[in-house]
């Protein structure tokens, strides 16, 4: 079995590899990373845009494989208490005909981040501009969630639940008509 992943980001690739090891029907799959475009903004700012991006990544890397996977982190605007946005991750699995979606937990961004992001910056860029880190590759490592959770949660560990939730469709193909 071959599974293409629509990203060259090592965090996303490792999250897929670690997740599929847990599933007997996937544990021997070969994972092939492919640079696939999301065809959306560099920082998705809505549920719809994030889903579109992850589906585009999965579709754009579906070639010579059984399944392809797109993973996209995005924002949901909530305007509650001390935050304007929540950051979350969506995983899309594509079988050449249909998509299966899964979501991660979401975490809050401080309003100072939202103000920077609204000026067409990414969470990664806001992390640097607010001096949370000087690491330009934080999104390819622990992510801002790794810094804020003091290493308890990393970008990889927060991505894995999105993949697991999407895999429910594959585990229950008849129930979800995912053939």
C-alpha positions as CSV (number, residue, x, y, z in Angstrom):
1,X,0.0,0.0,0.0
2,X,1.2,3.5,-0.8
3,X,0.1,6.7,1.0
4,X,1.2,10.0,-0.4
5,X,1.3,13.0,2.0
6,X,0.8,16.4,0.4
7,X,3.6,18.1,2.3
8,X,7.4,18.2,2.7
9,X,7.0,19.5,6.3
10,X,8.7,16.9,8.5
11,X,6.2,17.4,11.4
12,X,3.3,16.4,9.1
13,X,5.2,13.5,7.6
14,X,6.2,12.1,11.0
15,X,2.6,12.6,12.4
16,X,1.3,10.4,9.5
17,X,4.0,7.8,10.0
18,X,3.5,7.6,13.7
19,X,-0.3,7.4,13.3
20,X,-0.5,4.7,10.7
21,X,1.7,2.4,12.8
22,X,-1.3,2.1,15.1
23,X,-3.5,0.6,12.4
24,X,-3.0,-3.1,11.4
25,X,-4.4,-2.4,7.9
26,X,-2.0,0.5,7.3
27,X,1.1,-0.3,9.3
28,X,3.1,-1.6,6.3
29,X,2.2,1.3,4.0
30,X,4.9,3.2,2.3
31,X,4.7,6.9,3.0
32,X,5.7,9.2,0.1
33,X,5.9,13.0,0.8
34,X,5.0,15.2,-2.1
35,X,5.1,18.9,-2.3
36,X,1.4,19.6,-3.0
37,X,-0.2,23.1,-3.2
38,X,-3.1,24.0,-0.9
39,X,-4.2,26.7,-3.4
40,X,-5.4,28.9,-0.5
41,X,-3.8,31.7,1.5
42,X,-0.6,30.9,3.5
43,X,-2.6,31.3,6.7
44,X,-6.2,29.9,6.4
45,X,-8.6,32.0,8.5
46,X,-11.8,30.0,8.4
47,X,-13.1,26.5,8.7
48,X,-14.1,26.5,5.0
49,X,-10.7,27.7,3.8
50,X,-8.8,25.2,5.9
51,X,-10.9,22.3,4.7
52,X,-10.5,23.5,1.1
53,X,-6.7,23.7,1.6
54,X,-6.4,20.2,3.1
55,X,-8.6,18.7,0.3
56,X,-6.6,20.4,-2.3
57,X,-3.3,19.1,-0.9
58,X,-4.7,15.5,-0.8
59,X,-6.1,15.8,-4.3
60,X,-2.9,17.4,-5.7
61,X,-0.7,14.6,-4.4
62,X,-2.9,11.7,-5.5
63,X,-0.8,9.9,-8.0
64,X,0.3,6.2,-8.0
65,X,-1.1,5.6,-4.5
66,X,-3.9,4.0,-2.6
67,X,-4.6,7.0,-0.5
68,X,-3.3,10.6,-0.2
69,X,-3.4,12.8,2.8
70,X,-3.6,16.6,3.1
71,X,-2.9,18.3,6.4
72,X,-3.6,22.0,7.0
73,X,-3.6,24.1,10.1
74,X,-6.0,27.0,10.2
75,X,-7.8,29.5,12.3
76,X,-11.4,29.8,13.5
77,X,-12.6,33.3,14.6
78,X,-14.4,33.1,17.9
79,X,-14.0,36.5,19.6
80,X,-14.3,35.1,23.1
81,X,-12.6,36.4,26.3
82,X,-8.9,37.0,25.7
83,X,-8.7,35.5,22.2
84,X,-10.0,36.2,18.7
85,X,-8.9,33.0,17.0
86,X,-8.5,29.3,17.8
87,X,-5.8,27.4,15.9
88,X,-6.8,23.9,14.7
89,X,-5.7,21.2,12.2
90,X,-7.7,19.4,9.5
91,X,-6.6,16.1,7.9
92,X,-8.1,15.0,4.6
93,X,-7.7,11.5,3.2
94,X,-8.5,11.0,-0.4
95,X,-9.1,7.7,-2.2
96,X,-9.4,9.1,-5.7
97,X,-13.1,9.6,-5.4
98,X,-14.0,10.7,-1.9
99,X,-12.6,12.6,1.0
100,X,-12.5,11.7,4.6
101,X,-12.0,14.6,7.1
102,X,-10.7,14.7,10.7
103,X,-10.1,17.5,13.1
104,X,-7.6,18.1,15.9
105,X,-8.3,19.9,19.1
106,X,-8.1,23.7,18.9
107,X,-6.0,26.0,21.0
108,X,-6.4,29.8,21.6
109,X,-4.2,32.5,20.1
110,X,-3.7,35.7,22.1
111,X,-5.3,38.9,20.6
112,X,-1.8,40.2,19.9
113,X,-1.3,37.3,17.4
114,X,-4.7,37.9,15.8
115,X,-3.8,41.5,15.2
116,X,-0.6,40.5,13.4
117,X,-2.2,37.7,11.4
118,X,-4.9,40.1,10.2
119,X,-2.1,42.1,8.5
120,X,-1.5,39.0,6.3
121,X,0.9,37.2,8.5
122,X,1.0,33.5,9.5
123,X,1.0,32.1,13.0
124,X,4.7,31.3,12.4
125,X,5.4,35.0,11.5
126,X,3.3,36.2,14.5
127,X,5.4,33.9,16.8
128,X,8.5,35.8,15.7
129,X,7.0,39.3,15.6
130,X,5.8,38.9,19.2
131,X,9.2,37.5,20.2
132,X,7.8,34.1,21.3
133,X,10.6,32.6,19.3
134,X,13.4,33.6,16.9
135,X,13.2,30.2,15.2
136,X,12.1,30.7,11.6
137,X,11.3,27.0,11.3
138,X,9.1,26.6,14.3
139,X,6.2,25.3,12.2
140,X,8.5,22.4,11.1
141,X,9.4,21.6,14.7
142,X,7.3,21.9,17.9
143,X,5.1,24.8,16.7
144,X,3.9,27.6,18.9
145,X,1.8,25.1,20.7
146,X,5.1,23.4,21.8
147,X,6.4,26.7,23.2
148,X,3.2,27.6,25.0
149,X,2.6,24.1,26.4
150,X,6.2,23.9,27.6
151,X,6.7,20.9,25.4
152,X,3.7,18.9,26.7
153,X,1.9,19.3,23.3
154,X,3.8,19.6,20.1
155,X,2.7,20.4,16.6
156,X,3.1,16.7,15.8
157,X,1.1,15.5,18.8
158,X,-1.7,18.0,18.0
159,X,-1.8,16.9,14.3
160,X,-2.1,13.2,15.1
161,X,-5.8,13.4,16.4
162,X,-6.8,15.0,13.1
163,X,-5.3,12.0,11.2
164,X,-6.9,9.5,13.6
165,X,-10.3,11.1,13.2
166,X,-10.1,11.0,9.4
167,X,-9.1,7.3,9.6
168,X,-12.4,6.5,11.2
169,X,-13.8,6.6,7.6
170,X,-11.3,4.0,6.4
171,X,-11.9,1.8,9.4
172,X,-15.6,1.9,8.7
173,X,-15.8,2.1,4.9
174,X,-19.4,0.6,4.8
175,X,-20.7,3.0,7.4
176,X,-19.2,6.0,5.7
177,X,-19.5,4.8,2.1
178,X,-15.8,5.4,1.6
179,X,-15.1,3.0,-1.2
